[in-house]
Amino acid sequence: MIAVNTHKNGVNPWWDVRCASTDTKPTTGVPNGSTCIEIDTGKGYLYDAEGAVWYEIPEGSSVVIDPARGVSF
């Protein structure tokens, strides 16, 4: 099951997606820079709308996805 919360920062909306690693991540209508957390693995992803690709955020990077607090850089 995929859960999506929509957020808006000024004029730039983004999605905060929660899914299982076995779910197909959405690509239709997803705003650029949206985030996804796999609830069973803890892996985080950022969405590139131009390429319609979810990129995994490497462990130890300066991007931190916290399920309770969202994304920080």
PyRosetta script that sets phi, psi and omega in degrees:
from pyrosetta import init, pose_from_sequence

init()
pose = pose_from_sequence("MIAVNTHKNGVNPWWDVRCASTDTKPTTGVPNGSTCIEIDTGKGYLYDAEGAVWYEIPEGSSVVIDPARGVSF")
pose.set_psi(1, 133.0)
pose.set_omega(1, -179.6)
pose.set_phi(2, -104.8)
pose.set_psi(2, 132.3)
pose.set_omega(2, 175.8)
pose.set_phi(3, -114.6)
pose.set_psi(3, 134.0)
pose.set_omega(3, -178.5)
pose.set_phi(4, -126.7)
pose.set_psi(4, 128.0)
pose.set_omega(4, 171.1)
pose.set_phi(5, -112.9)
pose.set_psi(5, 133.7)
pose.set_omega(5, 179.0)
pose.set_phi(6, -99.8)
pose.set_psi(6, 133.6)
pose.set_omega(6, 179.5)
pose.set_phi(7, -123.6)
pose.set_psi(7, 157.3)
pose.set_omega(7, 177.4)
pose.set_phi(8, -137.1)
pose.set_psi(8, 125.5)
pose.set_omega(8, 178.0)
pose.set_phi(9, -117.5)
pose.set_psi(9, 97.0)
pose.set_omega(9, -173.7)
pose.set_phi(10, 70.1)
pose.set_psi(10, -119.2)
pose.set_omega(10, -179.9)
pose.set_phi(11, -103.7)
pose.set_psi(11, -0.1)
pose.set_omega(11, -175.5)
pose.set_phi(12, -104.2)
pose.set_psi(12, 100.5)
pose.set_omega(12, 177.6)
pose.set_phi(13, -78.0)
pose.set_psi(13, 155.9)
pose.set_omega(13, 172.2)
pose.set_phi(14, -148.6)
pose.set_psi(14, 158.7)
pose.set_omega(14, 177.9)
pose.set_phi(15, -102.0)
pose.set_psi(15, 145.5)
pose.set_omega(15, 172.2)
pose.set_phi(16, -115.2)
pose.set_psi(16, 103.3)
pose.set_omega(16, -172.0)
pose.set_phi(17, -102.0)
pose.set_psi(17, 138.0)
pose.set_omega(17, 172.5)
pose.set_phi(18, -121.1)
pose.set_psi(18, 130.8)
pose.set_omega(18, -179.8)
pose.set_phi(19, -154.1)
pose.set_psi(19, 170.1)
pose.set_omega(19, 171.6)
pose.set_phi(20, -87.4)
pose.set_psi(20, 158.7)
pose.set_omega(20, -179.7)
pose.set_phi(21, -64.0)
pose.set_psi(21, -21.5)
pose.set_omega(21, -179.8)
pose.set_phi(22, -86.0)
pose.set_psi(22, -10.0)
pose.set_omega(22, 178.5)
pose.set_phi(23, -77.0)
pose.set_psi(23, 149.3)
pose.set_omega(23, 171.9)
pose.set_phi(24, -83.6)
pose.set_psi(24, 119.9)
pose.set_omega(24, -178.8)
pose.set_phi(25, -69.2)
pose.set_psi(25, 141.4)
pose.set_omega(25, -178.7)
pose.set_phi(26, -67.6)
pose.set_psi(26, 150.4)
pose.set_omega(26, 175.6)
pose.set_phi(27, -133.4)
pose.set_psi(27, -12.6)
pose.set_omega(27, -178.7)
pose.set_phi(28, -87.7)
pose.set_psi(28, 120.5)
pose.set_omega(28, 176.4)
pose.set_phi(29, 75.1)
pose.set_psi(29, 7.7)
pose.set_omega(29, -178.6)
pose.set_phi(30, -75.2)
pose.set_psi(30, 125.2)
pose.set_omega(30, 178.8)
pose.set_phi(31, -67.6)
pose.set_psi(31, 147.3)
pose.set_omega(31, 177.8)
pose.set_phi(32, -58.7)
pose.set_psi(32, 138.7)
pose.set_omega(32, 178.2)
pose.set_phi(33, 85.0)
pose.set_psi(33, 5.1)
pose.set_omega(33, 177.3)
pose.set_phi(34, -65.1)
pose.set_psi(34, 159.8)
pose.set_omega(34, -177.6)
pose.set_phi(35, -119.7)
pose.set_psi(35, 154.9)
pose.set_omega(35, 176.5)
pose.set_phi(36, -141.1)
pose.set_psi(36, 136.9)
pose.set_omega(36, 173.8)
pose.set_phi(37, -122.1)
pose.set_psi(37, 127.9)
pose.set_omega(37, 172.8)
pose.set_phi(38, -81.6)
pose.set_psi(38, 116.7)
pose.set_omega(38, -173.2)
pose.set_phi(39, -70.1)
pose.set_psi(39, -21.5)
pose.set_omega(39, -179.2)
pose.set_phi(40, -92.2)
pose.set_psi(40, -19.0)
pose.set_omega(40, -179.5)
pose.set_phi(41, -115.1)
pose.set_psi(41, -21.6)
pose.set_omega(41, -176.4)
pose.set_phi(42, 79.8)
pose.set_psi(42, 2.9)
pose.set_omega(42, 179.4)
pose.set_phi(43, -71.1)
pose.set_psi(43, 143.1)
pose.set_omega(43, 179.0)
pose.set_phi(44, -112.6)
pose.set_psi(44, 149.7)
pose.set_omega(44, -178.0)
pose.set_phi(45, -137.4)
pose.set_psi(45, 147.6)
pose.set_omega(45, 171.6)
pose.set_phi(46, -116.0)
pose.set_psi(46, 143.0)
pose.set_omega(46, -175.5)
pose.set_phi(47, -98.5)
pose.set_psi(47, 132.1)
pose.set_omega(47, 173.9)
pose.set_phi(48, -104.8)
pose.set_psi(48, 103.1)
pose.set_omega(48, -175.9)
pose.set_phi(49, -66.8)
pose.set_psi(49, -32.6)
pose.set_omega(49, -178.9)
pose.set_phi(50, -62.3)
pose.set_psi(50, -43.2)
pose.set_omega(50, 180.0)
pose.set_phi(51, -95.3)
pose.set_psi(51, -4.1)
pose.set_omega(51, -176.9)
pose.set_phi(52, 52.8)
pose.set_psi(52, 49.2)
pose.set_omega(52, -175.6)
pose.set_phi(53, -131.1)
pose.set_psi(53, 137.7)
pose.set_omega(53, 171.4)
pose.set_phi(54, -93.1)
pose.set_psi(54, 120.8)
pose.set_omega(54, 178.7)
pose.set_phi(55, -101.7)
pose.set_psi(55, 129.9)
pose.set_omega(55, 177.9)
pose.set_phi(56, -69.3)
pose.set_psi(56, 137.2)
pose.set_omega(56, 176.5)
pose.set_phi(57, -85.7)
pose.set_psi(57, 119.5)
pose.set_omega(57, -177.5)
pose.set_phi(58, -63.4)
pose.set_psi(58, 141.9)
pose.set_omega(58, 175.4)
pose.set_phi(59, -59.5)
pose.set_psi(59, 138.9)
pose.set_omega(59, 179.6)
pose.set_phi(60, 84.4)
pose.set_psi(60, 2.3)
pose.set_omega(60, 179.2)
pose.set_phi(61, -75.6)
pose.set_psi(61, 174.2)
pose.set_omega(61, -180.0)
pose.set_phi(62, -81.8)
pose.set_psi(62, -3.6)
pose.set_omega(62, 175.1)
pose.set_phi(63, -93.7)
pose.set_psi(63, 126.0)
pose.set_omega(63, -179.6)
pose.set_phi(64, -120.6)
pose.set_psi(64, 125.2)
pose.set_omega(64, 175.5)
pose.set_phi(65, -109.1)
pose.set_psi(65, 116.0)
pose.set_omega(65, 178.9)
pose.set_phi(66, -111.5)
pose.set_psi(66, 120.0)
pose.set_omega(66, -177.0)
pose.set_phi(67, -55.1)
pose.set_psi(67, -29.5)
pose.set_omega(67, -178.2)
pose.set_phi(68, -87.0)
pose.set_psi(68, -27.0)
pose.set_omega(68, -172.5)
pose.set_phi(69, -118.7)
pose.set_psi(69, -7.6)
pose.set_omega(69, -179.9)
pose.set_phi(70, 91.3)
pose.set_psi(70, -148.6)
pose.set_omega(70, -173.2)
pose.set_phi(71, -104.6)
pose.set_psi(71, 138.5)
pose.set_omega(71, 171.6)
pose.set_phi(72, -135.4)
pose.set_psi(72, 156.6)
pose.set_omega(72, -177.9)
pose.set_phi(73, -121.1)
pose.dump_pdb("model.pdb")
